Amino acid sequence: MGYPVGVSEALHGLSCKGSEVPSLLEPGMRVRHPGQPDWGIGQIQSVIGDRVTVNFEHAGKVLINASVVTLEPVAEPWP
């Protein structure tokens, strides 16, 4: 299985406060990866422990280790 360029860095990139972050993340939320702005906005598909699957606009589906990378929530636009 091939990964987009930078996935290894994404999985081992930024530090955060362990399992506190995944508890704030929910499927359907829109997020950005602070270390990969070129990936665009992503939508969380699933959260299992520290593993967060996100479907990004320009990188596709990526598995993120939330104990290593702090995803930034994106405010939803008003309807």
N, C-alpha and C positions, 0 to 999 in steps of 0.2 A: 504494500500500500504506500503510495507516495504522499508526501505532505507538502504544502506550499512552502516556498522559501521563507525561512525565519521561524518555523514552528518549533524547532529545537530550542531556539533562543526564547521563544514565548513560554515554553514549558519550564525553562530554567532562568527566567529573567528577573523580575522585580520581587522584592520580599513584601510580605504583609503579615497580618496577625493570625496566621493559622486558620483554624476552623471557624473563626468569627465571620469571615467574609462570605463563605458559601451559604451561611444561614440567612444572609440578606438577599441572596440571588434566587430568582424564581424563573421557571420557564415562561417565555413570552416577553420578559424584560429585554429592553434594547440597551446595548452596552458598546463601549469602545475599549480597545486594548491600548493602554498608554504607550507601550513600546513599539506598536505597529500601527501608526495612524493611517498608513496607506491601505490597510485592510478595510477601512470604512466602518460603518455601523454594523453591529451584529445583533442577532436575536438569539437569546438563550433557548436551547432546545431541551436540555435536561441538566439536572444537578443531582449528582450521586456522590455524597461525601465531599471531597475536595475536587472532584472531577466535574468540570462544567463543559458541556458541549455547546458551542456557539456557531451559528451559521452567519458568517461575515459576507458583506456585499462583494468584496473583491478577493477573498481568500477561500471562500466556501466553508465547509464544516471543519471546525478545529476543536480539538480537545485541549482544554486549558486546566492546568493545575492551579486552583485558586489559593492554595497555601503558598504559592510562589508568585503569582501574578495577581495584582489588584485590578479587576475590571472596573471601568468607570461607567456608572449608569448614565443613560442619555434621556433627558426629559422628553416626554411624549408631547407632540404638538397638540394644541387645542383644536377640537373639531370645528 
